[in-house]
């Protein structure tokens, strides 16, 4: 496994984690909720650092100070979305503006409220995309498409200049010939946090992953 990690480190990839939202449907601050032995945002970041990616940008907003404090000991950079009530594509642009596309082979985008994507899945997405002739990689778990989405660096300008209230979904699926769909056995790619029921589901998932026999 160390060899696999070392091999990926020579293929520079930036991860952009979207953490600027207010989480208003849960009363705010959902990324700071405890989840296992860390908070939601810490679980998300640690999974990406285990890949490892060469650069990690966290886009923050209304809870930015608290998130920076949570992540102060981790090797991440921060970008600020001054309008956290804007659509997701604006947070993506805030993150991308801190990245030089000439310095990377690919970049991935992951909402911060999807904390349990395995590092094996992220590594598979990146290596499979860069070894293919496609430009976008998307994980699929039991016929459901999930996160993160990985782009070759040649898609940088298209993503940066794409505007849609639906985020980047319309861009990702506008040309199926560009997309590499990768089947994974990782439920984490579809487990997000939008409600208290979701939170209970994530807590249960963490316990099951920690104690598979249960």
ROSE-4610 file (N, C-alpha, C; in Angstrom, 1 decimal, always signed):
// ROSE-4610
residu = [X/X/X/X/X/X/X/X/X/X/X/X/X/X/X/X/X/X/X/X/X/X/X/X/X/X/X/X/X/X/X/X/X/X/X/X/X/X/X/X/X/X/X/X/X/X/X/X/X/X/X/X/X/X/X/X/X/X/X/X/X/X/X/X/X/X/X/X/X/X/X/X/X/X/X/X/X/X/X/X/X/X/X/X/X/X/X/X/X/X/X/X/X/X/X/X/X/X/X/X/X/X/X/X/X/X/X/X/X/X/X/X/X/X/X/X/X/X/X/X/X/X/X/X/X/X/X/X/X/X/X/X/X/X/X/X/X/X/X/X/X/X/X/X/X/X/X/X/X/X/X/X/X/X/X/X/X/X/X/X/X/X/X/X/X/X/X/X/X/X/X/X/X/X/X/X/X/X/X/X/X/X/X/X/X/X/X/X/X/X/X/X/X/X/X/X/X/X/X/X/X/X/X/X/X/X/X/X/X/X/X/X/X/X/X/X/X/X/X/X/X/X/X/X/X/X/X/X/X/X/X/X/X/X/X/X/X/X/X/X/X/X/X/X/X/X/X/X/X/X/X/X/X/X/X/X/X/X/X/X/X/X/X/X/X/X/X/X/X/X/X/X/X/X/X/X/X/X/X/X/X/X/X/X/X/X/X/X/X/X/X/X/X/X/X/X/X/X/X/X/X/X/X/X/X/X/X/X/X/X/X/X/X/X/X/X/X/X/X/X/X/X/X/X/X/X/X/X/X/X/X/X/X/X/X/X/X/X/X/X/X/X/X/X/X/X/X/X/X/X/X/X/X/X/X/X/X/X/X/X/X/X/X/X/X/X/X/X/X/X/X/X/X/X/X/X/X/X/X/X/X/X/X/X/X/X/X/X/X/X/X/X/X/X/X/X/X/X/X/X/X/X/X/X/X/X/X/X/X/X/X/X/X/X/X/X/X/X/X/X/X/X/X/X/X/X/X/X/X/X/X/X/X/X/X/X/X/X/X/X/X/X/X/X/X/X/X/X/X/X/X/X/X/X/X/X/X/X/X/X/X/X/X/X/X/X/X/X/X/X/X/X/X/X/X/X/X/X/X/X/X/X/X/X/X/X/X/X/X/X/X/X/X/X/X/X/X/X/X/X/X/X/X/X/X/X/X/X/X/X/X/X/X/X/X/X/X/X/X/X/X/X/X/X/X/X/X/X/X/X/X/X/X/X/X/X/X/X/X/X/X/X/X/X/X/X/X/X/X/X/X/X/X/X/X/X/X/X/X/X/X/X/X/X/X/X/X/X/X/X/X/X/X/X/X/X/X/X/X/X/X/X/X/X/X/X/X/X/X/X/X/X/X/X/X/X/X/X/X/X/X/X/X/X/X/X/X/X/X/X/X/X/X/X/X/X/X/X/X/X/X/X/X/X/X/X/X/X/X/X/X/X/X/X/X/X/X/X/X/X/X/X]
num = [1/1/1/2/2/2/3/3/3/4/4/4/5/5/5/6/6/6/7/7/7/8/8/8/9/9/9/10/10/10/11/11/11/12/12/12/13/13/13/14/14/14/15/15/15/16/16/16/17/17/17/18/18/18/19/19/19/20/20/20/21/21/21/22/22/22/23/23/23/24/24/24/25/25/25/26/26/26/27/27/27/28/28/28/29/29/29/30/30/30/31/31/31/32/32/32/33/33/33/34/34/34/35/35/35/36/36/36/37/37/37/38/38/38/39/39/39/40/40/40/41/41/41/42/42/42/43/43/43/44/44/44/45/45/45/46/46/46/47/47/47/48/48/48/49/49/49/50/50/50/51/51/51/52/52/52/53/53/53/54/54/54/55/55/55/56/56/56/57/57/57/58/58/58/59/59/59/60/60/60/61/61/61/62/62/62/63/63/63/64/64/64/65/65/65/66/66/66/67/67/67/68/68/68/69/69/69/70/70/70/71/71/71/72/72/72/73/73/73/74/74/74/75/75/75/76/76/76/77/77/77/78/78/78/79/79/79/80/80/80/81/81/81/82/82/82/83/83/83/84/84/84/85/85/85/86/86/86/87/87/87/88/88/88/89/89/89/90/90/90/91/91/91/92/92/92/93/93/93/94/94/94/95/95/95/96/96/96/97/97/97/98/98/98/99/99/99/100/100/100/101/101/101/102/102/102/103/103/103/104/104/104/105/105/105/106/106/106/107/107/107/108/108/108/109/109/109/110/110/110/111/111/111/112/112/112/113/113/113/114/114/114/115/115/115/116/116/116/117/117/117/118/118/118/119/119/119/120/120/120/121/121/121/122/122/122/123/123/123/124/124/124/125/125/125/126/126/126/127/127/127/128/128/128/129/129/129/130/130/130/131/131/131/132/132/132/133/133/133/134/134/134/135/135/135/136/136/136/137/137/137/138/138/138/139/139/139/140/140/140/141/141/141/142/142/142/143/143/143/144/144/144/145/145/145/146/146/146/147/147/147/148/148/148/149/149/149/150/150/150/151/151/151/152/152/152/153/153/153/154/154/154/155/155/155/156/156/156/157/157/157/158/158/158/159/159/159/160/160/160/161/161/161/162/162/162/163/163/163/164/164/164/165/165/165/166/166/166/167/167/167/168/168/168/169/169/169/170/170/170/171/171/171/172/172/172/173/173/173/174/174/174/175/175/175/176/176/176/177/177/177/178/178/178/179/179/179/180/180/180/181/181/181/182/182/182/183/183/183/184/184/184/185/185/185/186/186/186/187/187/187/188/188/188/189/189/189/190/190/190/191/191/191/192/192/192/193/193/193/194/194/194/195/195/195/196/196/196/197/197/197/198/198/198/199/199/199/200/200/200/201/201/201/202/202/202/203/203/203/204/204/204/205/205/205/206/206/206/207/207/207/208/208/208/209/209/209/210/210/210/211/211/211/212/212/212/213/213/213/214/214/214]
x = [+0.8/+0.0/+0.9/+2.0/+2.9/+3.4/+3.6/+4.1/+3.0/+1.8/+0.7/+0.6/+0.6/+0.5/+1.7/+2.9/+4.0/+3.9/+3.4/+3.2/+2.3/+1.2/+0.2/+0.8/+1.7/+2.2/+3.0/+3.4/+4.1/+3.1/+1.8/+0.8/+0.0/+0.4/-0.1/-1.6/-2.4/-3.8/-4.3/-5.1/-5.7/-7.1/-7.4/-8.7/-9.3/-10.5/-11.3/-12.5/-12.5/-13.6/-14.5/-15.8/-16.7/-17.4/-16.9/-17.4/-17.9/-18.4/-18.9/-20.3/-21.1/-22.5/-22.9/-24.1/-24.6/-25.2/-25.6/-26.3/-27.6/-28.3/-29.5/-30.6/-30.6/-31.7/-31.5/-30.3/-30.0/-29.7/-30.1/-29.9/-28.5/-27.7/-26.3/-25.3/-24.0/-22.9/-22.8/-23.4/-23.4/-22.0/-21.1/-19.8/-19.0/-19.4/-18.7/-19.3/-20.3/-20.9/-19.9/-19.9/-19.0/-19.4/-18.4/-18.7/-17.6/-17.9/-16.8/-15.8/-14.5/-13.5/-13.0/-13.9/-13.5/-14.8/-14.7/-15.9/-16.2/-17.3/-17.7/-16.6/-16.2/-15.2/-13.9/-13.5/-12.2/-12.2/-13.3/-13.4/-13.2/-13.9/-13.8/-12.4/-11.7/-10.3/-9.4/-9.5/-8.5/-8.6/-9.8/-9.9/-9.1/-9.1/-8.4/-6.9/-6.5/-5.1/-4.5/-5.3/-4.8/-4.6/-5.0/-4.9/-3.5/-2.5/-2.7/-2.8/-3.5/-3.5/-2.4/-1.9/-0.8/-1.1/-2.4/-2.8/-4.3/-4.7/-6.0/-6.5/-7.6/-8.1/-9.5/-9.7/-11.0/-11.7/-12.9/-13.6/-14.5/-14.3/-15.1/-15.9/-16.9/-17.8/-18.2/-19.5/-20.0/-19.4/-19.1/-18.5/-16.9/-16.4/-15.0/-14.0/-14.2/-13.3/-13.3/-14.4/-14.5/-13.9/-14.1/-13.6/-12.0/-11.5/-10.1/-9.5/-10.2/-9.7/-9.7/-10.7/-10.8/-9.6/-9.2/-8.3/-6.9/-6.6/-5.4/-4.1/-4.3/-3.1/-2.9/-3.8/-3.8/-3.2/-2.5/-1.9/-2.9/-3.7/-4.7/-4.6/-5.1/-5.2/-6.6/-6.9/-8.3/-8.5/-9.7/-10.3/-11.6/-11.9/-13.1/-14.2/-15.4/-16.5/-17.2/-17.1/-17.7/-19.2/-19.8/-21.2/-21.7/-21.7/-21.9/-23.4/-24.3/-25.6/-25.7/-24.6/-24.5/-24.6/-24.8/-24.8/-23.5/-23.5/-22.3/-21.2/-21.6/-20.6/-19.8/-20.3/-19.5/-18.4/-18.7/-17.7/-16.6/-17.0/-16.1/-15.1/-15.7/-14.8/-13.9/-14.3/-13.5/-12.3/-12.5/-11.4/-10.5/-11.1/-10.3/-9.4/-9.8/-9.0/-7.7/-7.6/-6.3/-5.4/-5.8/-5.1/-4.5/-3.3/-2.7/-2.8/-3.7/-3.9/-2.7/-1.7/-0.4/+0.4/+0.0/+0.8/+0.2/-0.9/-1.6/-2.0/-2.3/-2.8/-4.3/-4.8/-6.3/-6.7/-8.0/-8.5/-9.8/-10.1/-11.4/-12.2/-13.5/-14.4/-15.3/-15.3/-16.0/-16.7/-18.1/-18.8/-18.3/-18.1/-17.6/-18.5/-19.8/-20.7/-20.8/-19.8/-19.7/-18.4/-18.5/-17.2/-16.6/-17.3/-16.8/-16.4/-16.0/-15.5/-14.1/-13.9/-12.6/-11.5/-10.3/-9.1/-8.9/-9.3/-9.1/-10.0/-11.2/-12.1/-11.5/-11.0/-10.4/-9.2/-8.4/-7.2/-7.6/-8.6/-9.1/-9.6/-10.4/-11.0/-9.9/-8.9/-7.8/-7.0/-6.5/-5.6/-6.4/-7.6/-8.4/-8.6/-8.9/-9.1/-7.9/-6.8/-5.5/-4.9/-5.4/-4.9/-5.9/-6.9/-7.9/-7.9/-8.8/-8.9/-10.0/-10.6/-11.7/-11.3/-12.2/-11.9/-12.5/-13.5/-14.2/-14.4/-14.2/-14.5/-15.5/-16.5/-17.6/-17.8/-17.8/-18.1/-19.5/-19.8/-21.2/-21.3/-22.2/-22.5/-23.9/-24.0/-25.3/-26.2/-25.7/-26.5/-26.8/-26.1/-26.3/-25.0/-25.0/-23.8/-23.5/-22.2/-21.8/-20.7/-19.9/-18.8/-17.6/-16.4/-16.1/-16.2/-16.2/-16.0/-14.6/-13.9/-12.5/-12.5/-11.7/-11.6/-10.1/-9.8/-8.5/-8.3/-7.0/-6.7/-7.2/-7.3/-7.7/-9.2/-9.9/-11.3/-11.4/-10.2/-10.2/-11.0/-10.7/-11.4/-12.9/-13.3/-14.7/-15.4/-14.8/-15.4/-15.4/-14.3/-14.2/-15.2/-15.6/-16.5/-17.9/-18.2/-19.5/-20.4/-21.6/-22.5/-23.9/-24.3/-25.6/-26.0/-27.3/-27.8/-27.8/-27.6/-27.5/-26.0/-25.1/-23.7/-23.1/-22.3/-21.6/-22.2/-23.3/-24.0/-24.3/-24.9/-25.2/-23.9/-22.8/-21.6/-21.0/-21.1/-20.5/-21.3/-22.6/-23.4/-23.8/-23.2/-23.6/-23.1/-21.9/-21.3/-20.8/-21.7/-21.4/-20.1/-19.7/-18.5/-17.2/-17.3/-16.2/-16.1/-17.2/-17.3/-16.9/-16.1/-15.7/-16.5/-17.5/-18.2/-17.6/-17.2/-16.5/-17.3/-17.6/-18.4/-17.5/-18.0/-17.2/-18.1/-17.5/-18.2/-17.9/-18.3/-18.1/-19.3/-20.1/-21.3/-21.1/-19.9/-19.5/-19.7/-19.6/-19.7/-21.1/-22.1/-23.5/-24.0/-23.2/-23.7/-23.4/-24.4/-24.2/-25.0/-24.9/-25.5/-26.4/-27.6/-28.6/-29.7/-29.8/-30.8/-30.3/-31.1/-30.8/-30.9/-31.8/-31.8/-30.5/-30.0/-28.7/-27.6/-27.6/-26.6/-26.6/-27.8/-27.9/-27.4/-27.7/-27.2/-25.6/-25.0/-23.6/-23.0/-23.6/-23.1/-23.1/-24.2/-24.3/-23.3/-23.0/-22.1/-20.7/-20.3/-19.0/-18.8/-19.9/-19.8/-19.6/-20.3/-20.2/-18.9/-18.3/-17.0/-15.9/-16.1/-15.2/-15.2/-16.5/-16.7/-17.5/-16.8/-17.5/-18.3/-17.9/-18.6/-20.0/-20.2/-21.6/-22.5]
y = [-1.2/+0.0/+1.3/+1.2/+2.4/+2.7/+1.7/+1.9/+2.5/+2.1/+2.8/+4.2/+4.5/+5.9/+6.7/+6.2/+6.9/+7.1/+6.2/+6.3/+7.5/+7.6/+8.6/+10.0/+10.1/+11.4/+12.0/+11.3/+11.8/+12.3/+12.2/+12.7/+13.8/+15.0/+16.1/+16.3/+16.2/+16.3/+17.2/+18.2/+19.1/+18.6/+18.6/+18.3/+19.6/+19.9/+21.0/+20.6/+20.9/+20.5/+21.7/+21.5/+22.6/+22.6/+23.6/+23.7/+25.1/+25.8/+27.2/+27.3/+26.2/+26.3/+26.5/+27.0/+27.3/+26.1/+25.1/+23.9/+24.3/+25.2/+25.8/+24.7/+23.7/+22.7/+21.9/+22.0/+21.3/+22.4/+23.6/+24.6/+25.3/+24.9/+25.5/+24.7/+24.8/+24.2/+22.7/+22.1/+20.6/+20.0/+20.7/+20.1/+20.0/+20.7/+20.7/+19.6/+18.9/+17.9/+16.7/+16.1/+15.0/+13.8/+13.1/+11.9/+10.9/+9.9/+9.0/+9.7/+9.6/+10.2/+11.5/+12.2/+13.5/+14.2/+15.4/+16.0/+15.6/+16.0/+15.7/+16.2/+17.5/+18.1/+17.4/+17.0/+16.4/+15.0/+14.3/+13.0/+13.1/+14.1/+14.3/+14.6/+15.5/+15.9/+14.7/+14.0/+12.9/+11.8/+11.6/+10.6/+11.0/+12.3/+12.7/+12.8/+13.1/+13.2/+11.8/+10.8/+9.4/+8.9/+9.6/+9.1/+8.9/+9.9/+11.3/+12.1/+13.3/+14.3/+15.2/+15.9/+16.8/+18.1/+18.5/+19.8/+19.7/+20.4/+20.3/+21.7/+22.1/+23.5/+23.3/+23.9/+23.9/+25.3/+25.3/+26.5/+26.7/+27.8/+28.1/+29.4/+29.5/+30.7/+31.1/+31.0/+31.5/+30.9/+29.6/+28.9/+28.8/+29.7/+29.5/+29.5/+30.4/+30.5/+29.2/+28.6/+27.4/+26.2/+26.2/+25.1/+25.2/+26.5/+26.7/+26.2/+26.4/+26.0/+24.4/+23.8/+22.3/+21.7/+22.4/+21.8/+22.4/+23.2/+23.9/+23.1/+21.8/+21.0/+20.1/+20.3/+19.5/+20.3/+19.7/+20.4/+20.7/+21.7/+22.2/+23.7/+24.2/+25.6/+26.0/+27.3/+27.8/+28.8/+28.7/+29.8/+30.2/+31.5/+32.0/+32.3/+31.8/+32.3/+33.4/+34.6/+35.7/+35.7/+34.9/+34.9/+33.4/+32.9/+31.5/+31.0/+32.0/+31.7/+31.5/+31.7/+31.5/+30.0/+29.7/+28.3/+27.6/+26.3/+25.5/+25.8/+26.2/+26.4/+27.7/+28.6/+29.7/+29.3/+28.4/+27.9/+27.1/+26.4/+25.7/+26.7/+27.8/+28.8/+29.4/+29.7/+30.2/+29.3/+28.0/+27.1/+27.0/+26.9/+26.8/+28.0/+29.2/+30.4/+30.3/+29.5/+29.3/+28.3/+27.7/+26.6/+27.0/+26.6/+26.8/+25.5/+25.5/+24.2/+23.7/+24.5/+24.0/+23.1/+23.2/+22.5/+21.1/+20.8/+19.6/+18.8/+17.5/+16.6/+16.5/+16.7/+16.6/+17.3/+17.5/+18.1/+17.4/+17.2/+16.6/+17.6/+17.4/+18.2/+17.3/+17.7/+16.9/+17.8/+17.7/+18.5/+18.0/+18.9/+18.5/+17.7/+17.6/+16.8/+15.4/+14.9/+13.5/+13.0/+12.6/+12.3/+11.0/+10.0/+8.6/+8.0/+8.8/+8.2/+7.6/+6.3/+5.7/+6.2/+6.2/+6.6/+5.7/+4.4/+3.5/+3.9/+4.4/+4.9/+6.1/+7.0/+8.3/+7.9/+7.0/+6.6/+6.0/+5.1/+4.4/+5.4/+6.4/+7.4/+8.1/+8.5/+9.3/+8.5/+7.4/+6.6/+6.1/+5.7/+5.2/+6.3/+7.5/+8.6/+9.0/+9.1/+9.5/+8.4/+7.2/+6.1/+5.9/+6.7/+6.5/+7.7/+7.7/+8.8/+9.7/+9.6/+10.4/+11.7/+12.6/+13.8/+13.9/+13.1/+13.2/+11.8/+11.6/+10.3/+10.5/+9.6/+9.6/+8.2/+8.1/+6.8/+6.5/+5.2/+4.7/+3.5/+3.7/+2.6/+2.1/+0.9/+0.2/+1.1/+1.5/+2.3/+3.8/+4.2/+5.6/+6.3/+7.4/+8.2/+9.0/+9.1/+9.8/+10.8/+11.0/+11.9/+11.2/+11.8/+13.0/+12.8/+14.0/+14.0/+14.5/+13.7/+14.0/+14.5/+15.6/+16.2/+16.2/+16.0/+16.3/+17.8/+18.2/+19.6/+20.4/+19.7/+20.4/+20.9/+20.4/+20.9/+22.1/+22.6/+23.6/+24.9/+25.4/+26.6/+26.4/+25.2/+24.9/+24.9/+24.3/+24.3/+25.6/+26.3/+27.7/+28.7/+28.5/+29.5/+28.9/+27.9/+27.3/+27.8/+28.3/+28.9/+28.2/+27.6/+26.9/+26.8/+27.1/+26.9/+25.4/+24.5/+23.1/+22.6/+23.6/+23.2/+22.8/+21.8/+21.4/+20.2/+19.7/+18.5/+18.6/+19.7/+19.8/+19.7/+20.3/+20.2/+18.8/+18.1/+16.7/+15.8/+15.9/+15.0/+15.5/+16.7/+17.2/+16.4/+15.7/+15.0/+13.6/+12.6/+11.3/+10.7/+11.1/+10.5/+10.9/+12.0/+12.4/+11.8/+11.1/+10.6/+9.2/+8.9/+7.5/+7.2/+6.3/+5.8/+4.6/+4.7/+3.7/+3.0/+1.8/+1.0/+0.8/+1.1/+1.0/+0.3/-0.4/-1.0/-0.2/+1.1/+2.0/+2.9/+2.5/+3.3/+4.7/+5.0/+6.4/+7.4/+7.0/+8.0/+8.6/+8.0/+8.5/+8.9/+8.8/+9.1/+10.6/+11.5/+12.9/+13.2/+14.5/+15.0/+16.2/+15.9/+17.0/+17.1/+16.1/+16.0/+15.3/+15.3/+14.6/+13.1/+12.7/+11.2/+10.8/+11.7/+11.4/+11.3/+12.2/+12.2/+10.9/+10.4/+9.1/+8.0/+8.1/+7.1/+7.1/+8.3/+8.4/+7.8/+8.1/+7.5/+6.0/+5.5/+4.0/+3.4/+4.1/+3.7/+3.7/+4.7/+4.8/+3.6/+3.3/+2.2/+0.9/+0.7/-0.6/-0.7/+0.4/+0.3/+0.1/+0.6/+0.4/-1.0/-1.6/-2.9/-3.8/-4.2/-4.9/-6.1/-6.8/-8.0/-7.6/-6.4/-6.0/-5.7]
z = [+0.0/+0.0/+0.0/+0.8/+0.8/-0.6/-1.4/-2.8/-3.6/-3.4/-4.2/-3.8/-2.5/-2.1/-2.7/-2.6/-3.1/-4.6/-5.4/-6.8/-7.1/-6.3/-6.6/-6.3/-5.3/-4.9/-6.1/-7.1/-8.2/-9.3/-9.1/-10.0/-9.3/-9.4/-8.6/-8.8/-7.7/-7.7/-6.6/-6.9/-5.9/-5.5/-4.3/-3.8/-3.3/-3.7/-3.3/-2.5/-1.2/-0.3/+0.0/-0.3/-0.2/+1.2/+2.0/+3.4/+3.7/+2.7/+3.0/+3.3/+3.1/+3.3/+4.8/+5.0/+6.4/+7.1/+6.3/+7.0/+7.6/+7.0/+7.7/+7.9/+7.1/+7.3/+8.6/+9.2/+10.5/+11.5/+11.3/+12.3/+12.3/+11.3/+11.1/+11.8/+11.3/+11.9/+11.8/+10.8/+10.8/+10.6/+10.0/+9.8/+11.0/+12.1/+13.4/+14.3/+13.9/+14.7/+15.0/+16.2/+16.4/+15.6/+15.1/+14.2/+14.5/+15.3/+15.7/+16.6/+16.2/+17.0/+16.5/+15.7/+15.2/+14.9/+14.2/+13.7/+12.2/+11.7/+10.3/+9.4/+9.5/+8.6/+8.7/+9.9/+10.1/+9.4/+9.6/+8.9/+7.4/+6.8/+5.4/+5.0/+5.7/+5.3/+5.5/+6.6/+6.9/+5.8/+5.3/+4.2/+3.0/+2.7/+1.5/+1.7/+2.9/+3.3/+3.3/+3.4/+3.4/+2.0/+1.0/-0.4/-0.9/-0.8/-0.4/-1.7/-1.5/-2.6/-2.3/-3.3/-3.2/-2.7/-2.7/-2.4/-1.9/-0.8/-0.4/+0.0/-0.7/-0.5/+0.1/+1.3/+1.9/+1.7/+1.1/+0.8/+2.0/+2.7/+4.0/+3.8/+4.7/+4.6/+6.0/+6.4/+7.6/+8.8/+8.8/+9.9/+9.8/+9.0/+8.6/+9.8/+10.7/+11.9/+12.6/+12.9/+13.6/+12.8/+11.5/+10.7/+10.7/+10.5/+10.5/+11.8/+12.9/+14.2/+14.3/+13.8/+13.8/+12.9/+11.9/+10.9/+11.1/+12.1/+12.2/+12.2/+12.6/+12.7/+11.4/+10.5/+9.2/+8.1/+7.1/+6.0/+4.9/+5.2/+4.2/+4.0/+2.9/+2.6/+2.6/+2.8/+2.9/+1.8/+1.2/+0.4/+0.9/+0.8/+1.4/+0.3/+0.5/-0.3/+0.5/+0.1/+0.8/+0.8/+0.0/-0.1/+0.1/+1.3/+1.5/+1.1/+0.9/+0.5/-1.0/-1.7/-3.1/-3.5/-4.8/-5.2/-5.1/-5.1/-4.9/-6.0/-7.2/-8.2/-7.9/-7.1/-6.7/-5.7/-4.8/-3.9/-4.7/-5.7/-6.5/-7.2/-7.7/-8.3/-7.3/-6.1/-5.1/-4.8/-4.8/-4.6/-5.8/-7.0/-8.2/-8.4/-8.0/-8.2/-7.4/-6.5/-5.7/-6.3/-7.4/-8.0/-9.4/-9.6/-11.0/-11.8/-12.8/-13.5/-14.2/-14.4/-15.0/-14.0/-12.8/-11.7/-11.4/-12.0/-11.5/-12.8/-12.5/-13.6/-13.5/-12.3/-12.1/-10.8/-10.7/-9.4/-9.1/-7.8/-7.4/-6.6/-6.6/-5.9/-5.0/-3.7/-2.7/-1.7/-1.6/-0.6/+0.8/+1.7/+3.0/+3.9/+3.5/+4.3/+3.8/+3.1/+2.6/+3.2/+4.5/+5.3/+5.1/+4.6/+4.7/+3.3/+2.4/+1.1/+1.5/+1.1/+1.5/+0.6/+1.2/+0.4/-0.8/-0.6/-1.8/-2.9/-2.6/-3.7/-4.4/-3.6/-4.2/-5.1/-4.6/-5.3/-6.6/-6.6/-7.8/-8.8/-8.3/-9.3/-10.0/-9.2/-9.8/-10.8/-10.3/-11.2/-12.4/-12.3/-13.4/-14.4/-13.9/-14.9/-15.6/-14.9/-15.6/-16.5/-16.3/-17.2/-18.3/-18.4/-19.4/-20.4/-21.4/-22.3/-22.0/-20.8/-20.4/-19.6/-19.4/-18.7/-17.3/-17.0/-15.7/-15.2/-13.9/-13.3/-12.2/-12.1/-11.1/-10.5/-9.2/-8.6/-8.6/-8.7/-8.8/-7.7/-6.8/-5.8/-6.0/-6.4/-6.6/-7.4/-8.6/-9.6/-9.1/-8.1/-7.6/-7.8/-8.5/-8.7/-7.5/-7.1/-5.9/-6.0/-5.0/-4.9/-4.3/-4.6/-5.3/-6.8/-7.5/-9.0/-9.3/-10.1/-10.5/-11.9/-12.1/-13.5/-13.9/-15.1/-15.6/-15.6/-15.5/-15.4/-16.7/-17.8/-19.0/-19.0/-17.9/-17.7/-16.7/-16.3/-15.3/-15.8/-16.9/-17.4/-17.5/-18.0/-18.2/-16.8/-15.9/-14.5/-13.9/-14.0/-13.4/-14.0/-15.3/-15.9/-16.1/-15.4/-15.5/-14.4/-14.8/-13.9/-13.9/-12.8/-12.7/-11.3/-11.0/-9.6/-9.2/-10.1/-9.8/-9.6/-9.4/-9.2/-10.5/-10.5/-11.7/-12.4/-11.8/-12.3/-13.8/-14.3/-15.7/-16.6/-16.1/-16.8/-16.9/-15.7/-15.7/-16.6/-16.7/-17.5/-18.9/-19.3/-20.6/-21.8/-21.5/-22.6/-22.0/-22.1/-21.5/-22.0/-23.2/-23.8/-23.0/-22.2/-21.5/-20.1/-19.7/-18.3/-18.1/-17.1/-16.8/-15.5/-15.6/-14.5/-13.8/-12.6/-11.9/-10.8/-11.0/-10.0/-8.7/-7.5/-6.3/-5.3/-4.4/-3.2/-2.0/-2.1/-1.1/-0.9/+0.1/+0.3/+0.7/+1.2/+1.6/+0.5/-0.8/-1.8/-2.0/-1.3/-1.4/+0.0/+1.0/+2.4/+2.7/+2.6/+2.9/+4.1/+4.5/+5.8/+5.5/+5.3/+5.1/+6.1/+7.0/+8.0/+9.2/+10.3/+11.5/+11.3/+10.4/+10.1/+9.4/+8.5/+7.9/+8.9/+9.9/+10.9/+11.7/+12.1/+12.8/+11.9/+10.6/+9.6/+9.6/+9.6/+9.5/+10.8/+11.9/+13.2/+13.2/+12.7/+12.6/+11.6/+10.5/+9.5/+10.1/+10.9/+11.5/+12.5/+13.3/+14.2/+13.5/+12.4/+11.7/+11.0/+10.5/+9.9/+10.9/+12.1/+13.2/+13.8/+13.8/+14.3/+13.3/+12.2/+11.2/+11.6/+12.7/+13.2/+13.7/+14.0/+14.5/+13.3]
